[in-house]
């Protein structure tokens, strides 16, 4: 995906996450959208810094970089949501574009992608971005709302309630 696609994904994802986490639609929802949106958008743009140095879709498009962003809040106490932006950048590049990314770089230079992707310059790139964003939000909603309920049911059945 191109920069526009990554920003579109980050904004739509931030809106959706804000409503999933604070569904009331009030000031707290708006606060959540902003709290999540700024770092997610920054994270969504970060991997493409490798267009200026290194090898694009390799240097900053790998699992070690994502793990570093996931660990950052635990080590330094900030940037809690930036990793979500980095992850969604990867998802868009793997699922939304034809080329894919080198997930295991520098250990393995092979680029991984799904066959459903479109060319970055395609007229369908925005539609693909919105489609992938909707799938991401459905996955998050299932994790937030369904997994705890299913776990609770399994726990009750195990204990005999």
N, C-alpha and C positions, 0 to 999 in steps of 0.2 A: 504494500500500500504506500501511497505517497503521504506527505506531511498533512495535507488536508484530511485524508482518510483517518489518520491517527488522531488528529484533533477532534474530528467529528465523533469518532468512537469514544474518546475520553469524555467529551461533553455529554453525549447520550448515556454513557455508562454511569457517569457521576449523577445525572438526574435520576436514573433508575435506581442506583444504589441508595441515594438519599431517600427516595420513597420506600424502598424495601426496608431500610433500617428505621425510618421514622415516617410511617404511612399516614399520619394524621393530616398532612397537607397544610400545616401551620408554620409558625416561625421556626420551630425546631427542625422541621423538614428542610426549610430553606437553609438553616444553619448547617445541617448535615451535608447538603449538596455542596455548599461552599467549602466546608471542612474537608470533604472527600475530593471535590473537583479540582482544586488547585494542585495538590500533590499528584493526583492521578494524571492530570494533563502534563505536568512536568515529567513524570515517569514515562508517559507515552511518547514524548519527544526525545528523551535521552538516548535511546539506542541509536538513533540516526546521527548522533555526534560522530560516529565512526565514518561518516562520509567525508569528514575533514582530516581524519588521520586513520591509519590502519586500513583494514579491508572491510568495505561495507557488507553488511549482513553476515559478518563473521566476528570481528573484534568485540563489538558490544551487543551482539545478538546471540549470546550463548547462555547455557544454564549456569555456569559459574558466576556470570554477572548477575543473573536473576537471584541466585542464592545470596550474593553479597548484599543486594538491596533488601532481601527478606531478613537478613541478619542485622542490618543497620539499626533498626529501632531498638533491638535488644541490647546492642552494644553502646549506642549513643543516645538513646531516648528520644529520637525525633525521626521524621520522615516515615511515619507509620504507613501511609497509603501510597507512597511512590512505587513500591514494588508492584502494586496492582496495575499501574500504568505501564510499567515495563512488561509485565506478563501479558497484558492485552495487546501491546505492540507486537510481541512475539506471536500471539494467536492470530492476529491479522496478517502478519507476514507468512505464517505457515499455512493458514486456511484460506486466506483471501487473495493471495498473489500466486502467480505461477512459479516463481523462483524458489521460495522457501528460505530457510536460514540455517546456518551451521550451528546447531544446538550444542555440540560438544567441542567447539573450537576452544583452544588451540590443539587439543588432542586429536581431533578428527575434523577435517575440512569439508566433509560431505555436507551438502545443504539438504534439509528435509522440508518437504511441503506436501500438501494434499492435492489431489488432482482436480479439486473443485475451484481452484483459484483463477483469478482473471489477471490480465496484464495491468500493470500500474497505470498505464495511460488509457485503459479501457473506459468506455462510457458507462459500463456496469460496475465500476469500482465503488462508487458511492452506495449503490444498491447492495453490493456484497458486504460493505462495511456495516450498513444498518442491519442486514440479516445476521451477521456474526455477532453484533452487539446484542441483538434480541436473544440469540442463543446463550450468550454469556450471562445476561440478566436472568434468563430462565434457570440456568444452572445455579446462580447465586441464590435465587429465591427458593429453589429446592433445598439447597444446603441450609439456608436460614430457617425455613419454615417446616420442611418435611423431615430432615435428618433428626432433629431433636425429638420430634413426635414419634418417629419409628424407633429410635433408641429407647425412648420411654416405654413404648409398647413391648419391645423385646425384653427390657429389664423387668417389667411387671410380669410377663409370662414366665420368665426365668425364676423369679421369686415365688410365683404362684398366686399373684393377685388377680 
